[in-house]
Amino acid sequence: MLIKQLLNDSEVITKRPDARARALLSINTVLADVCNNADYPNDLVETVIANPTPGSYTASIPIVLPDLPARRKIEYVIAAGKKLTAIKPRAALSTSGCVWKDAYYRSGNELQINCSEPFDQINFGYYAQVGILAETDEHWLLEEAPLMVLAGVCAAVFRATGDETSGNEYEAQYRLLRKQFRGMIVDTEDL
């Protein structure tokens, strides 16, 4: 479903075509709220990134990837066929002063990787950050839970236009639908 259709639906419910810009902002807010607070398979981006120093045991790999959505959270990094352990930068050295092997940490927009074997590339999986969407855009959540998003948008529009009673009613619907949606997602992780 296009965002434009959801905006049209919200106008029918709220009877506020003058609040279309507010409704668009609310759609973006609801999408960010739902998607950025859980790890949904639909937001998982998987790619392969070349090691800029092929055949080495360590690398500093840029993770700002052109033509791919911005990253929100790293799910996994695999190098030389091994899943690497995520560590904090201050833990890059062990207590004995040795470099932690088969591990990575993020430093700004780069991954610092130390592997026990040389590697030419990494397999990289991350959850995408929801960007600012326009009327002509689509989003998977509008297909899977359109009523939930619509309820959240209507709640925000009603409140922004001074109708607290309707805003509270739609907010309650949004919270219930969101809880049901999260309960329907079958995954091995807690959402």
Secondary structure, DSSP 8 states (H G I E B T S, - for coil): -BHHHHHHHHHHHH--GGGHHHHHHHHHHHHHHHHTTS--GGGEEEEEEE-SSTTEEEEEEE---TTS--EEEEEEEEETTEE-EE--GGGSB-TTS-B-SSEEEEETTEEEEEEEEEESEEEEEEEE------TT-B-HHHHH-HHHHHHHHHHHHHHHTT-HHHHHHHHHHHHHHHHHHHHH---SS--
